């Protein structure tokens, strides 16, 4: 493997760069709350969509931030939360 090939293989994707450098306090608050909900599940399976809906029911600021469309397909902020959560699992 050449040095140039190695550097290409290990470059982070653009989406991970955006998420890792996210300085939006509401995004970070939503992500922390999402992790807390997952921890509260205590080993039980919890769907991402259920967790996002729960966040919106429990926190007015997060609900306003995420808006009405709560699927990753339709909402950039939800998609970014999902990508960051997947990154933590690795």
Backbone as a chain_set.jsonl record, in Angstrom:
{"seq": "XXXXXXXXXXXXXXXXXXXXXXXXXXXXXXXXXXXXXXXXXXXXXXXXXXXXXXXXXXXXXXXXXXXXXXXXXXXXXXXXXXXXXXXXXX", "coords": {"N": [[0.851, -1.161, 0.0], [0.623, 2.153, -0.887], [1.793, 5.309, 0.397], [0.147, 7.45, -0.314], [-2.222, 6.149, -0.959], [-2.917, 5.061, 1.487], [-3.441, 7.361, 3.019], [-5.737, 8.277, 1.77], [-7.546, 6.23, 2.298], [-7.949, 6.497, 5.032], [-9.048, 8.938, 5.503], [-11.479, 10.958, 7.065], [-15.018, 10.966, 6.417], [-16.94, 13.55, 4.807], [-19.362, 14.067, 6.107], [-18.863, 13.106, 8.697], [-16.945, 14.901, 9.546], [-18.41, 17.262, 9.696], [-20.217, 16.66, 11.749], [-18.509, 16.015, 13.928], [-17.37, 18.471, 14.454], [-19.411, 20.046, 15.313], [-20.688, 22.817, 16.798], [-23.021, 23.764, 17.722], [-25.058, 24.538, 20.313], [-27.634, 23.613, 20.921], [-27.857, 21.336, 19.332], [-25.83, 19.775, 20.498], [-26.889, 19.542, 23.073], [-29.234, 18.114, 22.489], [-28.067, 15.775, 21.572], [-26.755, 14.855, 23.874], [-28.971, 14.399, 25.541], [-30.179, 12.393, 24.036], [-28.293, 10.317, 24.286], [-28.538, 9.935, 27.046], [-31.166, 8.963, 27.19], [-30.855, 6.533, 25.862], [-29.131, 5.261, 27.636], [-30.843, 5.038, 29.815], [-32.514, 3.082, 28.902], [-31.21, 0.853, 29.592], [-29.885, -1.477, 28.492], [-32.014, -2.568, 27.148], [-33.65, -2.782, 23.998], [-34.015, 0.121, 22.056], [-35.6, 2.17, 19.773], [-34.262, 4.455, 17.388], [-35.982, 6.389, 16.306], [-38.074, 6.384, 18.189], [-36.673, 7.349, 20.403], [-35.99, 9.939, 19.519], [-38.572, 11.062, 19.233], [-39.364, 10.974, 21.921], [-37.53, 12.752, 23.039], [-38.435, 15.142, 21.908], [-40.966, 15.344, 23.067], [-40.298, 15.769, 25.7], [-38.687, 18.017, 25.847], [-38.971, 21.272, 25.085], [-37.282, 23.112, 23.736], [-35.605, 21.443, 22.214], [-37.572, 20.256, 20.643], [-38.446, 22.448, 19.112], [-36.069, 22.983, 17.777], [-35.652, 20.621, 16.262], [-38.008, 20.46, 14.816], [-40.987, 19.556, 12.91], [-40.781, 17.312, 11.257], [-39.506, 14.296, 11.899], [-37.798, 12.329, 10.962], [-34.771, 10.841, 9.804], [-34.457, 10.883, 7.113], [-35.923, 13.066, 6.236], [-35.039, 15.254, 7.673], [-32.357, 17.215, 8.344], [-31.039, 17.815, 10.789], [-31.886, 15.723, 12.465], [-30.812, 13.606, 11.038], [-28.074, 14.182, 11.315], [-27.795, 13.804, 14.082], [-28.336, 11.073, 14.202], [-26.219, 10.022, 12.672], [-24.044, 10.786, 14.26], [-24.595, 9.339, 16.598], [-24.351, 6.743, 15.619], [-21.648, 6.767, 15.096], [-20.58, 6.748, 17.65], [-21.162, 4.178, 18.476], [-19.306, 2.587, 17.179]], "CA": [[0.0, 0.0, 0.0], [1.419, 3.373, -0.956], [1.45, 6.314, 1.405], [-0.988, 8.245, -0.771], [-3.409, 5.314, -0.852], [-3.232, 4.939, 2.91], [-4.053, 8.594, 3.507], [-7.087, 8.35, 1.223], [-8.382, 5.247, 2.99], [-8.177, 6.861, 6.426], [-9.62, 10.276, 5.621], [-12.867, 10.907, 7.513], [-15.982, 11.447, 5.437], [-17.36, 14.926, 5.008], [-20.428, 14.125, 7.105], [-18.316, 12.947, 10.041], [-16.265, 16.15, 9.896], [-19.441, 18.221, 10.076], [-20.78, 16.274, 13.039], [-17.499, 16.094, 14.972], [-17.046, 19.856, 14.737], [-20.652, 20.76, 15.56], [-20.61, 23.649, 17.998], [-24.375, 24.204, 18.018], [-25.354, 24.1, 21.679], [-28.879, 22.85, 20.947], [-27.51, 20.019, 18.783], [-25.075, 19.055, 21.526], [-27.831, 19.238, 24.144], [-30.093, 17.034, 21.995], [-27.267, 14.55, 21.517], [-26.557, 14.399, 25.251], [-30.257, 13.847, 25.984], [-30.357, 11.137, 23.306], [-27.447, 9.325, 24.957], [-29.139, 9.651, 28.352], [-32.329, 8.092, 26.96], [-30.35, 5.201, 25.522], [-28.628, 4.686, 28.886], [-32.001, 4.695, 30.638], [-33.079, 1.833, 28.387], [-30.495, -0.139, 30.387], [-29.674, -2.732, 27.774], [-33.176, -2.889, 26.328], [-33.617, -2.192, 22.668], [-34.786, 1.346, 21.898], [-35.418, 2.629, 18.399], [-33.809, 5.833, 17.253], [-37.155, 7.242, 16.099], [-38.755, 6.502, 19.477], [-35.847, 8.222, 21.246], [-36.144, 11.315, 19.025], [-39.916, 11.493, 19.607], [-39.347, 11.198, 23.364], [-36.808, 14.004, 23.278], [-39.299, 16.257, 21.535], [-42.048, 15.441, 24.046], [-39.774, 16.167, 27.011], [-37.884, 19.247, 25.826], [-39.527, 22.228, 24.128], [-36.208, 23.692, 22.929], [-35.201, 20.429, 21.239], [-38.69, 20.107, 19.702], [-38.376, 23.572, 18.179], [-34.843, 22.813, 16.985], [-35.814, 19.534, 15.301], [-39.166, 20.73, 13.968], [-42.078, 18.588, 12.835], [-40.381, 16.098, 10.548], [-38.552, 13.687, 12.822], [-37.072, 11.206, 10.373], [-33.455, 11.199, 9.275], [-34.598, 11.103, 5.672], [-36.549, 14.363, 5.978], [-34.572, 16.306, 8.559], [-30.893, 17.235, 8.416], [-30.594, 17.775, 12.191], [-32.113, 14.362, 12.946], [-29.813, 12.771, 10.354], [-26.776, 14.43, 11.953], [-27.828, 13.119, 15.385], [-28.26, 9.642, 13.947], [-24.846, 9.71, 12.244], [-23.146, 10.907, 15.413], [-24.874, 8.212, 17.483], [-23.752, 5.56, 14.998], [-20.208, 6.907, 15.261], [-20.267, 6.386, 19.026], [-21.283, 2.733, 18.593], [-18.155, 1.907, 16.565]], "C": [[0.903, 1.232, 0.0], [0.943, 4.368, 0.093], [0.231, 7.112, 0.974], [-2.284, 7.444, -0.668], [-3.848, 5.196, 0.613], [-3.921, 6.191, 3.422], [-5.472, 8.749, 2.974], [-8.012, 7.416, 1.986], [-8.754, 5.684, 4.4], [-8.71, 8.272, 6.604], [-11.066, 10.158, 6.082], [-13.795, 11.443, 6.43], [-16.392, 12.863, 5.789], [-18.423, 15.015, 6.098], [-19.882, 13.962, 8.521], [-17.562, 14.187, 10.486], [-17.277, 17.183, 10.375], [-19.96, 17.909, 11.475], [-19.757, 16.431, 14.156], [-17.202, 17.528, 15.376], [-18.278, 20.691, 15.055], [-20.557, 21.504, 16.88], [-21.976, 24.215, 18.379], [-24.789, 23.659, 19.378], [-26.648, 23.29, 21.751], [-28.653, 21.447, 20.393], [-26.805, 19.189, 19.85], [-25.96, 18.673, 22.709], [-28.744, 18.08, 23.731], [-29.323, 15.72, 21.967], [-27.037, 13.986, 22.907], [-27.843, 13.765, 25.789], [-30.541, 12.507, 25.305], [-29.537, 10.028, 23.953], [-28.015, 8.943, 26.324], [-30.353, 8.729, 28.221], [-31.89, 6.664, 26.661], [-29.821, 4.51, 26.779], [-29.773, 4.25, 29.794], [-32.674, 3.407, 30.175], [-32.397, 0.638, 29.043], [-30.382, -1.503, 29.709], [-30.857, -3.175, 26.941], [-33.038, -2.197, 24.982], [-34.52, -0.957, 22.632], [-34.543, 1.841, 20.482], [-34.999, 4.093, 18.397], [-35.011, 6.769, 17.125], [-37.93, 7.446, 17.401], [-37.988, 7.468, 20.393], [-35.995, 9.686, 20.826], [-37.522, 11.865, 19.405], [-39.995, 11.791, 21.104], [-38.635, 12.489, 23.716], [-37.714, 15.201, 23.019], [-40.453, 16.438, 22.506], [-41.558, 16.031, 25.357], [-39.053, 17.508, 27.025], [-38.36, 20.162, 24.7], [-38.453, 22.81, 23.198], [-35.751, 22.704, 21.851], [-36.308, 20.23, 20.206], [-38.674, 21.223, 18.665], [-37.178, 23.428, 17.246], [-35.036, 21.749, 15.902], [-37.009, 19.746, 14.384], [-40.158, 19.581, 13.951], [-41.684, 17.271, 12.18], [-39.237, 15.448, 11.311], [-37.852, 12.452, 12.26], [-35.758, 11.702, 9.787], [-33.531, 11.518, 7.782], [-35.088, 12.517, 5.368], [-35.943, 15.531, 6.749], [-33.058, 16.195, 8.757], [-30.398, 17.114, 9.86], [-30.772, 16.38, 12.788], [-31.084, 13.418, 12.327], [-28.433, 12.943, 10.989], [-26.698, 13.767, 13.327], [-27.665, 11.618, 15.201], [-26.84, 9.227, 13.547], [-23.87, 9.789, 13.407], [-23.348, 9.75, 16.384], [-24.271, 6.921, 16.921], [-22.231, 5.581, 15.158], [-19.745, 6.508, 16.656], [-20.267, 4.866, 19.185], [-20.052, 2.003, 18.088], [-17.014, 1.767, 17.499]], "O": [[1.835, 1.33, 0.799], [-0.172, 4.27, 0.604], [-0.629, 7.422, 1.798], [-3.329, 7.997, -0.327], [-5.042, 5.232, 0.91], [-4.885, 6.098, 4.181], [-6.328, 9.302, 3.665], [-9.148, 7.781, 2.287], [-9.793, 5.267, 4.911], [-8.815, 8.756, 7.731], [-11.813, 9.339, 5.546], [-13.395, 12.281, 5.621], [-16.214, 13.317, 6.919], [-18.395, 15.931, 6.921], [-20.374, 14.603, 9.449], [-17.537, 14.499, 11.677], [-17.03, 17.897, 11.347], [-20.122, 18.815, 12.293], [-20.096, 16.932, 15.228], [-16.821, 17.781, 16.519], [-18.201, 21.919, 15.066], [-20.37, 20.904, 17.939], [-22.068, 25.06, 19.27], [-24.86, 22.444, 19.567], [-26.749, 22.37, 22.563], [-29.196, 20.477, 20.921], [-27.154, 18.03, 20.073], [-25.797, 17.597, 23.284], [-28.998, 17.172, 24.523], [-29.871, 14.67, 22.301], [-27.113, 12.773, 23.106], [-27.798, 12.711, 26.423], [-31.081, 11.594, 25.93], [-30.037, 8.919, 24.147], [-27.98, 7.777, 26.715], [-30.546, 7.828, 29.036], [-32.487, 5.705, 27.152], [-30.037, 3.312, 26.967], [-29.686, 3.219, 30.462], [-33.326, 2.722, 30.963], [-32.944, -0.465, 29.049], [-30.738, -2.535, 30.279], [-30.722, -4.071, 26.107], [-32.389, -1.158, 24.86], [-35.65, -0.99, 23.119], [-33.397, 1.922, 20.04], [-35.346, 4.858, 19.297], [-35.052, 7.821, 17.764], [-38.391, 8.552, 17.685], [-38.59, 8.299, 21.073], [-36.111, 10.568, 21.676], [-37.629, 13.008, 19.85], [-40.633, 12.764, 21.506], [-39.08, 13.234, 24.588], [-37.756, 16.149, 23.804], [-40.88, 17.566, 22.75], [-42.309, 16.715, 26.053], [-38.829, 18.079, 28.093], [-38.177, 19.864, 23.519], [-38.695, 22.98, 22.003], [-35.536, 23.094, 20.703], [-36.022, 20.054, 19.021], [-38.866, 20.972, 17.475], [-37.276, 23.723, 16.055], [-34.632, 21.948, 14.757], [-37.007, 19.241, 13.261], [-40.174, 18.741, 14.851], [-42.22, 16.221, 12.534], [-38.131, 15.985, 11.363], [-37.365, 11.618, 13.024], [-35.654, 12.842, 9.334], [-32.758, 12.325, 7.266], [-34.708, 13.101, 4.353], [-36.301, 16.683, 6.501], [-32.559, 15.196, 9.275], [-29.44, 16.387, 10.125], [-29.912, 15.906, 13.53], [-30.55, 12.539, 13.004], [-27.708, 11.967, 11.179], [-25.655, 13.228, 13.697], [-26.94, 10.969, 15.955], [-26.322, 8.215, 14.02], [-22.972, 8.956, 13.526], [-22.377, 9.232, 16.936], [-23.742, 6.103, 17.673], [-21.605, 4.535, 15.334], [-18.641, 5.99, 16.822], [-19.463, 4.323, 19.943], [-19.78, 0.89, 18.537], [-15.977, 1.218, 17.128]]}, "num_chains": 1, "name": "protein.A"}
